[in-house]
Amino acid sequence: MPGRRWGRAAAVTASVRCGVSGEMPTSLHRPTATGLDSLASRAARRPCLEGDGAHSRAPGPQKGRVQRTGVGKAAAPAPALPAPPAAGRRPRARPLADPTPGRGAPPGGSAYRLRVRARHTEPFSGPASLAPSGSDVVVGAMAETAGGAQPDDCPGSASAQAGRAAACQGCPNQGLCAAGAAPDPAELSELRSRLQAVKHTVLVLSGKGGVGKSTFSTLLAHGLAADEAKQVALLDIDICGPSIPKMTGLEGEQVHQSGSGWSPVYVEENLGVMSVGFLLSSPDDAVIWRGPKKNGLIKQFLRDVDWGEVDYLIVDTPPGTSDEHLSVVQYLSATHVDGAVIITTPQEVALQDVRKEINFCHKVKLPIIGVVENMSGFICPKCKKESQIFPPTTGGAEKMCQNLNVSLLGKVPLDPRIGECCDKGQSFLSEAPESPATSSYRDIIQRIQEYCDQHHLPEEKII
């Protein structure tokens, strides 16, 4: 397609040699058999007249184009690519012979480099003598994860140099690799120095949105800060949907910078908060960022904020298992992380995504403190009878925790005053001390404190 640039999408680059002999590589790496076969069938219907640039196209929609790369007589139509390999077999890449006459190319042959995208091809438009040699298929980080080939000098997407090495310059996947690359050792050392005064770090996660992560993070911070001897920090890394400033009554506040870094915004003397919401000119402003910018801000929050001596650092996360979660786990690997509290609601729709979050924690070796079931029934304030607003059709969090061998920290019933307090920026624990939900929250907070204390005992003995 004219005007399309190669570096704007992650795709497979294949170098294919075509000649009048009609020979094609007997094997070609196919990301998908259907897409590439459709691509090949269109390419095969386009005989190319070399020398004058004339083209003869078969009827039907044509989305790609073929440019001449050599000088000579009209070449025979290129035959269709062979049938896809049998399931379970991955063809091996073949070297591309030098198309210069007398150096391996058939007489009158032409060299094309096809850029393989969904329903789109672009030829190698330079002189045939400059056609690249090497493997037939060059795959970036995205194809690497699927088991594809890659250049010999590619550091790999799991390397600390992914997207940063000299070999990465000019690669269309450089940004993707850099976004998911492991933190630089120097960065980890800097983060370790900044966070060395943090005793306990707790992440609040959930694969599902709308289950009450930010509400729980806020109340957990308030509950821990009830002990005036404890210093608590609440970090909001929900970049696109920061709710913490509203829930803590800090909406409209701004971050100030000093010689020691960014200063958190304080709810109380022993409860500091940091969120991207403090950096926006309006709470209605949308943050439209891709992964690398999100990762950079999370790193800046951990590295540049002057938290001081902190007993508990609570990290509120967005739903899912993607950029923000990978980044915070990687950056916090430089220090001590007690574990994650996973939030869910009783219905199966939420539990499906929460199971994915538990699986994510296992894969990144993040300890799980336990699961909290939010919105677990509703207790009428008058008759004291309980109703299931979200019925646990598959057994709820309790059954899931039994199946996955995870601790259930507790169940929190619905209380309309929780939402009211969040909207007003008040602590529900102090505004409604008699509520059954308050009792559940306090029991859960106590269990989290006990876990953190026990989790740190062996480490303190070693020191």
PyMOL commands that set and color helices and strands:
alter all, ss='L'
color gray80, all
select helices_A, chain A and resi 6-8+33-44+128-130+141-145+166-168+174-179+185-195+213-225+244-247+276-279+291-304+323-332+348-363+396-404+416-424+428-431+436-462
alter helices_A, ss='H'
color red, helices_A
select strands_A, chain A and resi 12-18+110-116+137-138+198-205+232-236+256-258+261-263+265-268+271-275+310-316+339-344+368-373+378-379+386-387+408-411
alter strands_A, ss='S'
color yellow, strands_A
deselect
rebuild
show_as cartoon
